[in-house]
Amino acid sequence: MSEINIENQEQQEPQEPQVQYTDESIRHLSDMEHIRTRPGMYIGRLGDGSLPEDGIYVLLKEVVDNSIDEFRMNQGKRIEVDIDEHLRVSVRDYGRGIPQGKLVEAVSMLNTGGKYDSKAFKKSVGLNGVGIKAVNALSLNFEVKSYRDGKVRALTFERGELKTDVTEDTTDENGTYIYFEPDAKLFKNYSFHDDIIETMLRNYTYLNTGLAIMYNGRRILSRNGLKDLLNDTMTTDGLYPIVHLKGEDIEIAFTHTGQYGEEYHSFVNGQHTTQGGTHQSAFKEHLAKTIKEFFNKNFEYTDIRNGLVGAIAINVEEPMFESQTKIKLGSQTMSPDGVTVNKYVGDFIKTEVDNFLHRNADVAEVMLQKIQSSEKERKAMAGVTKLARERAKKANLHNRKLRDCRIHFSDVKDDRKEESAIFITEGDSASGSITKSRD
């Protein structure tokens, strides 16, 4: 009987059409098509420009990163960034200019670039040969000009497809010019926001002292690196002058403030790692450890770091990031066969911060007072929290339906605590009689 039912059921259920899996099912996308089909792989979220992590700012960053790399190679100290009607971007640097013979490949073929062998660009941000190609593919219009030794080669693209290619004589300085207009079909109702761009460009100048960025005619410049960063971003005054220390491939700055909690800014090869990474973790760990060892007191790390505002920037050879958007460093070592990031940062902080505190007793004294104050506050808050919990327990017993007894099971010091009991009754009258009859 059951066999007949199964057969009938199978006959009644409609069969799904089979999808044919043939040679025609296998597609190959060109580099530009792949970026446009899967933009999230290359720039993260798309967005409309209202948030700093939106894709249009990643496009701008990819262009500026290349110009920054030129500056870091001591090629060109000025970058001009102009944004027309919050929609169209042009960036001009005065570096060496992209080699003209490979200009098409450099801006439109994935995995093509001059930063793979770590010779020309030892500590660069853009190592994957992806960035500028993604800008090209995701733009409605894209233009690149390479100025080199009296010649300029200019290319124009539409949605990643090459349209024109012209080479002419020029008297302009060497360097690279890039213009792009993000594709509104991908970036719906987008708009570049001045405040977000200015913050991005200021971060570049903090990390590259001496670099001048002209943004829509306004000059952005930093002479004191991370010290300027903290001075410009701190919402409350520091309790002591900002401690600013620099070494080979590392720079740190920090101070304590009266605010609660801790705040950090971290960078790798000029890239703002908003989600931190191995360098930021090492900075937090070793700064607290060094301060604790200096005072030789059994302070909690949370008390040492309470109110701390700090920044760290390091240069890493062939850095590994946790995504193409490069907002969290994953590198464990400073170079492929070098020391670990943790040890490098730790050794620098141990030596330099310890020396600084020994040389600046007035700063050390203010720091000690702040840590002791944080410790006192934490213990006081813990005491208040404990008292509040105890009061809450007692307060709960004043419910009209509850009749408390004089000896509780939780009374550690009472010998009769084991005799305590709880009675659950239905109705007020029953509970009244038990209350009268109990001990």
C-alpha positions, -999 to +999 in steps of 0.1 A: +000+000+000+028+024+009+046+016-023+016+027-044+013+060-024+049+068-030+046+062-067+015+084-069+032+111-050+062+110-074+039+112-104+021+143-090+052+163-081+064+185-111+100+179-121+124+209-120+140+215-154+176+204-155+202+231-160+225+222-189+262+224-178+281+226-211+312+243-226+290+274-231+284+276-193+320+285-188+326+323-191+358+343-191+355+379-179+381+404-190+399+423-161+377+453-164+345+432-167+354+412-136+359+444-115+326+458-127+308+425-120+323+420-085+333+455-073+330+445-036+361+423-041+382+453-049+368+483-030+345+469-004+311+486-002+298+509-029+278+535-009+268+571-018+297+590-002+280+597+032+305+574+051+343+575+050+344+538+041+322+542+010+337+531-023+342+565-040+368+574-013+386+541-019+389+551-055+403+585-046+427+568-021+440+543-047+449+573-069+465+594-042+484+563-028+504+561-060+513+598-058+523+593-021+546+564-031+564+588-054+569+613-026+582+586-003+607+577-031+618+614-029+601+622-062+578+652-061+568+672-029+534+685-042+501+668-050+471+687-064+436+673-058+406+690-073+370+678-071+344+694-094+308+697-081+315+669-056+314+645-085+346+645-107+381+641-094+415+650-108+449+643-091+482+656-104+516+647-089+551+657-098+569+624-095+585+604-123+553+597-143+541+562-151+565+546-177+548+555-210+555+523-229+534+503-203+508+530-196+478+510-210+488+479-190+494+499-158+459+513-157+438+485-173+454+451-168+452+434-134+484+421-117+505+446-136+526+471-118+561+482-107+559+473-071+563+435-071+601+432-067+604+456-037+633+474-054+616+505-068+590+506-041+604+489-010+577+500+015+547+508-007+510+506+001+498+495-034+514+461-040+488+441-057+486+458-091+448+463-086+441+499-073+442+521-103+426+495-125+396+494-102+393+531-105+394+529-143+368+500-144+344+516-120+344+551-136+321+564-163+351+584-176+387+579-168+418+598-181+455+593-174+484+614-186+520+605-181+545+634-183+581+622-189+611+641-204+592+664-227+566+639-238+530+633-226+510+602-233+473+606-227+447+578-226+409+580-221+385+552-211+348+548-207+338+521-181+372+505-185+372+505-223+401+523-240+388+551-263+418+573-272+456+571-270+476+602-279+513+611-274+525+647-278+554+670-269+550+690-237+568+715-215+550+705-183+569+690-154+573+652-151+545+634-132+511+618-135+477+633-140+445+612-134+409+622-138+379+600-130+342+603-127+327+573-107+300+555-126+266+567-112+250+533-123+272+517-096+274+545-070+238+556-068+233+593-060+269+596-049+286+628-037+321+635-024+320+652+010+346+679+018+350+669+055+357+633+047+382+641+020+400+667+041+405+643+069+419+617+045+443+642+029+454+656+063+463+620+074+485+618+044+504+649+054+508+639+090+525+607+078+546+625+052+561+656+067+571+681+041+544+669+016+521+697+004+487+687-008+466+714-026+429+705-022+406+727-044+432+755-039+436+750-002+471+740+011+474+711+036+508+706+052+522+691+084+556+698+099+553+677+131+538+644+119+518+624+144+521+652+170+501+674+147+476+646+142+469+643+180+468+681+185+443+685+157+420+655+167+420+655+205+388+668+219+403+675+254+437+689+264+465+665+272+476+662+309+512+666+297+529+676+264+525+650+237+554+625+237+566+623+201+593+597+193+606+586+159+629+558+147+637+539+116+604+528+101+585+537+132+569+569+147+547+571+178+529+599+197+508+598+229+495+616+259+470+611+287+438+631+288+410+635+314+386+615+292+375+580+300+386+551+278+414+550+252+418+561+216+443+551+189+452+561+154+474+537+134+490+537+100+511+514+078+532+528+049+510+559+050+478+538+049+452+546+077+444+513+093+411+522+108+406+487+122+441+485+137+460+453+133+493+437+145+511+471+149+483+487+169+480+457+192+518+458+198+517+495+205+489+491+232+506+461+248+542+474+250+533+510+259+513+498+290+540+472+298+569+497+296+550+523+318+542+496+344+578+484+345+591+520+348+570+528+379+576+492+392+541+491+406+514+464+402+492+486+381+464+471+360+469+477+322+434+492+321+443+519+346+476+527+327+457+531+294+427+549+307+426+584+291+454+575+267+453+590+232+480+575+209+491+571+173+516+548+156+529+547+121+553+520+108+568+511+074+566+474+065+582+457+035+555+439+015+527+445+040+498+420+042+464+435+048+432+416+057+413+430+027+419+449-005+407+481+013+437+478+036+421+490+068+436+463+091+472+451+091+477+413+091+516+412+087+534+393+114+569+405+103+585+437+093+598+421+061+595+386+046+625+373+066+626+400+093+617+404+129+581+403+140+561+435+141+554+428+178+591+426+187+601+456+165+574+478+180+581+464+215+619+470+214+614+506+202+589+515+229+608+497+257+640+517+249+626+551+238+597+555+262+616+543+292+645+567+283+620+595+278+604+590+312+638+589+329+648+621+313+614+639+319+605+634+355+578+660+354+559+641+327+564+608+346+550+624+378+518+637+359+514+602+343+518+585+377+491+607+392+467+600+363+472+562+366+467+563+404+435+584+399+422+559+373+430+530+397+411+548+425+381+556+403+380+520+391+380+506+426+354+531+437+332+522+408+336+485+416+326+492+452+295+512+441+285+484+416+288+458+444+268+479+468+242+485+441+239+448+435+234+441+472+208+468+475+190+455+445+188+421+461+173+435+493+150+458+474+135+429+456+125+414+489+101+443+496+076+429+472+041+429+488+037+393+480+070+383+497+075+379+534+111+379+543+126+359+571+153+370+596+179+343+586+189+337+550+206+308+534+232+332+520+241+345+555+276+331+557+282+341+593+249+327+608+251+292+622+214+286+615+215+294+578+210+257+568+176+259+586+163+286+564+135+275+539+113+289+512+075+283+511+055+289+480+018+291+485-013+299+465-033+328+479-026+354+505-044+336+533-022+305+532+010+326+532-004+345+562-008+314+583+027+301+574+042+334+583+026+332+618+035+296+624+072+297+613+102+304+636 
